[in-house]
């Protein structure tokens, strides 16, 4: 399967012991705090609707849910056992009353939430996806972002367009052109949103400990294809 977490199966004992906190990238508190701090800096307010793509066991979700108003957090992940771990984290943090919506889906069917979003984030998601699956994600996020809505996503960057060599990153991580974890040249994302209503902004370094870069897709009022 294209994603290394697709077939991950956590037992109830694994969840009780908090194994999910270490296997999904680790740095549980550090990355959770970093995500909420970043989005707050970018204008996230408690009344905004937030979509957390690849929410997993709520490493960032716990911080978002605590900050957002009731019912404003929506999280989606491909792995049901990670969602169960996230529900356990919610109970542990006494946040079930915030009424977040958590869904298991492997095709980025964001329409299932039946709402539009002001912000979306995919932290360490595109890093595990081949380009055609990223395209599916972008096609579907365009449909559910409010005009002016922003989708922030991290990726491992290749500064060379034509390079099939592995790239080494901090923490002993190696990324590849054609297998998980993937790296991409920025031009790939420019190509994927051509003629859509999404506009790409390269943010770059945002202090990620493994050097994942940040990009932002903003939903414009109209798309080029609607003007033809």
C-alpha positions as CSV (number, residue, x, y, z in Angstrom):
1,X,0.0,0.0,0.0
2,X,1.1,3.6,-0.7
3,X,1.1,4.6,3.0
4,X,3.1,2.9,5.7
5,X,0.4,3.6,8.3
6,X,-2.5,2.1,6.2
7,X,-2.2,-1.4,7.8
8,X,-1.0,-0.4,11.2
9,X,-3.1,-2.1,13.9
10,X,-2.9,-0.9,17.5
11,X,-4.4,-3.2,20.2
12,X,-6.3,-1.7,23.1
13,X,-3.3,-2.5,25.3
14,X,-1.0,-0.6,22.8
15,X,-3.4,2.4,23.2
16,X,-3.5,2.2,26.9
17,X,0.3,2.2,27.1
18,X,0.4,5.2,24.7
19,X,2.4,3.3,22.0
20,X,0.7,5.5,19.4
21,X,2.5,8.5,20.8
22,X,5.9,7.2,19.7
23,X,5.2,5.3,16.5
24,X,3.7,8.2,14.5
25,X,6.7,10.4,14.2
26,X,7.3,10.8,18.0
27,X,7.8,14.2,19.5
28,X,4.2,14.2,20.7
29,X,4.1,17.3,22.7
30,X,6.7,19.2,20.7
31,X,4.9,18.8,17.4
32,X,1.4,19.3,18.9
33,X,2.5,22.6,20.4
34,X,4.3,23.6,17.2
35,X,1.2,23.0,15.0
36,X,-1.2,25.1,17.2
37,X,1.3,27.9,17.6
38,X,1.8,28.0,13.8
39,X,-1.9,28.2,12.9
40,X,-2.6,30.7,15.6
41,X,0.2,32.9,14.2
42,X,-1.5,32.4,10.8
43,X,-4.8,33.7,12.1
44,X,-6.7,30.7,13.4
45,X,-9.4,31.8,15.9
46,X,-11.6,29.7,18.1
47,X,-14.7,30.2,15.9
48,X,-13.0,29.0,12.7
49,X,-13.7,25.6,11.2
50,X,-10.5,23.5,11.0
51,X,-9.9,20.3,9.1
52,X,-7.0,18.1,10.3
53,X,-6.0,15.8,7.4
54,X,-4.1,12.7,8.6
55,X,-5.1,13.6,12.2
56,X,-3.9,10.2,13.5
57,X,-4.1,9.9,17.3
58,X,-4.6,13.7,17.7
59,X,-1.0,14.7,18.3
60,X,-1.9,18.1,17.0
61,X,-5.7,17.6,17.4
62,X,-5.7,17.7,21.2
63,X,-4.2,21.2,21.1
64,X,-6.6,22.3,18.3
65,X,-9.7,20.9,20.0
66,X,-8.7,22.6,23.3
67,X,-8.4,25.9,21.6
68,X,-11.3,25.8,19.2
69,X,-15.0,26.3,20.0
70,X,-17.2,23.3,20.4
71,X,-17.7,21.3,17.1
72,X,-15.2,23.3,15.1
73,X,-12.6,20.5,14.8
74,X,-12.8,17.9,12.1
75,X,-10.2,15.2,11.8
76,X,-9.7,12.5,9.1
77,X,-7.3,9.6,9.0
78,X,-6.9,6.3,7.0
79,X,-6.3,4.2,10.1
80,X,-9.1,3.2,12.5
81,X,-6.9,2.2,15.3
82,X,-5.2,5.6,15.3
83,X,-8.6,7.2,15.5
84,X,-9.4,5.0,18.5
85,X,-6.2,6.1,20.1
86,X,-7.3,9.7,19.4
87,X,-10.6,9.1,21.1
88,X,-8.7,7.7,24.1
89,X,-6.6,10.9,24.2
90,X,-9.7,13.0,24.1
91,X,-11.1,11.2,27.2
92,X,-7.8,11.5,28.9
93,X,-7.7,15.3,28.3
94,X,-11.4,15.7,29.2
95,X,-12.2,17.2,25.8
96,X,-15.0,15.0,24.6
97,X,-17.4,17.8,25.4
98,X,-15.8,19.8,22.6
99,X,-17.6,17.4,20.2
100,X,-14.9,17.0,17.5
101,X,-15.8,15.0,14.5
102,X,-13.4,12.1,13.7
103,X,-13.7,10.1,10.5
104,X,-11.8,7.1,9.0
105,X,-11.5,7.5,5.2
106,X,-8.7,6.7,2.7
107,X,-9.8,8.7,-0.3
108,X,-9.9,12.3,1.2
109,X,-13.7,12.4,1.1
110,X,-13.9,15.6,3.0
111,X,-17.5,16.2,1.9
112,X,-18.5,13.6,4.5
113,X,-18.1,16.3,7.2
114,X,-20.9,18.2,5.5
115,X,-19.3,21.6,6.1
116,X,-16.8,24.1,4.6
117,X,-13.6,24.9,6.3
118,X,-11.6,28.1,7.0
119,X,-8.3,26.3,7.7
120,X,-6.9,22.9,7.0
121,X,-3.6,21.3,7.9
122,X,-1.7,18.2,6.8
123,X,1.3,17.8,9.0
124,X,3.6,15.0,7.7
125,X,1.0,13.6,5.4
126,X,2.2,14.6,1.9
127,X,5.6,13.2,3.0
128,X,4.0,9.7,2.8
129,X,2.0,10.1,-0.4
130,X,2.8,9.5,-4.1
131,X,2.0,12.4,-6.4
132,X,-1.3,11.1,-7.8
133,X,-2.7,10.6,-4.3
134,X,-1.6,14.2,-3.4
135,X,-3.5,15.3,-6.4
136,X,-6.7,13.6,-5.1
137,X,-6.2,15.4,-1.8
138,X,-5.9,18.8,-3.5
139,X,-8.9,18.2,-5.8
140,X,-11.0,17.4,-2.8
141,X,-9.7,20.1,-0.5
142,X,-10.6,22.7,-3.2
143,X,-14.2,21.6,-2.9
144,X,-14.5,22.2,0.9
145,X,-12.5,25.3,1.6
146,X,-14.3,28.6,2.1
147,X,-13.2,31.4,-0.3
148,X,-10.0,32.7,1.4
149,X,-9.6,29.4,3.3
150,X,-6.1,28.1,3.7
151,X,-4.7,24.6,3.6
152,X,-1.2,24.3,5.2
153,X,0.8,21.2,4.3
154,X,4.3,20.1,5.1
155,X,6.6,18.2,2.7
156,X,10.2,17.1,2.3
157,X,11.8,19.4,-0.3
158,X,14.1,18.5,-3.2
159,X,15.9,21.6,-4.5
160,X,16.7,19.8,-7.8
161,X,13.9,19.1,-10.3
162,X,15.8,16.1,-11.8
163,X,17.4,14.1,-9.1
164,X,16.7,10.5,-8.3
165,X,19.2,10.3,-5.4
166,X,18.0,9.8,-1.8
167,X,18.1,12.9,0.4
168,X,19.3,12.8,4.1
169,X,17.5,14.9,6.7
170,X,18.1,15.7,10.4
171,X,17.3,12.9,12.7
172,X,18.7,10.2,10.4
173,X,15.7,10.3,8.1
174,X,16.2,9.6,4.3
175,X,13.6,10.5,1.7
176,X,13.2,9.2,-1.9
177,X,11.8,10.1,-5.3
178,X,9.6,7.1,-5.6
179,X,8.9,5.5,-2.2
180,X,7.8,6.5,1.2
181,X,8.9,8.8,2.7
182,X,8.8,11.0,-0.4
183,X,10.5,14.3,-1.3
184,X,9.3,16.7,-3.9
185,X,10.4,19.7,-5.9
186,X,8.1,22.7,-5.3
187,X,7.2,22.8,-9.0
188,X,5.2,19.6,-8.5
189,X,2.6,21.4,-6.4
190,X,2.5,24.3,-8.8
191,X,1.6,21.8,-11.5
192,X,-1.0,20.0,-9.5
193,X,-3.1,23.1,-8.9
194,X,-2.8,24.6,-12.3
195,X,-6.3,25.9,-13.5
196,X,-7.8,25.3,-10.0
197,X,-9.0,28.0,-7.6
198,X,-6.0,27.2,-5.3
199,X,-3.1,29.6,-5.1
200,X,0.3,28.3,-3.8
201,X,2.5,30.1,-1.3
202,X,5.9,28.7,-0.3
203,X,6.5,29.3,3.4
204,X,9.6,27.1,3.7
205,X,11.2,26.7,7.1
206,X,8.8,26.8,10.1
207,X,11.1,25.1,12.6
208,X,10.3,21.5,12.0
209,X,12.9,19.3,13.7
210,X,13.2,17.0,10.6
211,X,13.3,19.9,8.2
212,X,9.9,19.5,6.6
213,X,9.0,22.6,4.7
214,X,5.6,24.3,4.8
215,X,3.4,25.4,1.9
216,X,0.0,27.0,1.8
217,X,-2.8,26.6,-0.7
218,X,-5.4,29.5,-0.5
219,X,-8.8,29.1,-2.0
220,X,-9.5,32.0,-4.4
221,X,-12.9,33.5,-5.2
222,X,-12.8,32.0,-8.7
223,X,-10.7,29.5,-10.6
224,X,-9.1,30.1,-14.0
225,X,-11.1,27.2,-15.5
226,X,-14.4,29.0,-14.5
227,X,-13.4,31.9,-16.7
228,X,-12.9,30.0,-19.9
